[in-house]
Amino acid sequence: MTNSFTAPLQLTDNATAVLKQLLQGDVEAPFLRIGVKGGGCSGMAYMLGFDARQEDDDLFDIGGVPVIIKKAHGMYLVGLEVDYQDQGDTRGFVFNKPTSLQG
């Protein structure tokens, strides 16, 4: 069941299109997990990958992409935008968070 409250983050149209394409492929886990991990002196790092849903996850439908987030990670993801860039030598997912929301 998807949560009725708003997701703490957004996916751009580019990210949504790439993720939907990846989910249609041969992935073992049907959910996109977005979270954070401690990073020592450099702060927190964002993480993204496919995973199975666990008991302490919130589930969101963001643009048709099933996204799971650990309940404890939600507050660190507020205002985050996940984009996909494909320009020249740069290709991949990029995390953007307004400076006013960085913790």
QUICORRA-V896139 format. One record per helix or strand of 2 or more residues. SS is the DSSP state (helix for helix, strand for strand). FROM is the first residue (numbers start at 1). LEN is the number of residues. If there is no record, write none. Layout:
ss: (SS SS)
from: (FROM FROM)
len: (LEN LEN)
This chain:
ss: (strand helix strand helix strand strand strand helix strand strand helix)
from: (9 13 31 40 45 57 65 71 80 90 99)
len: (3 12 7 3 7 6 6 7 8 7 3)
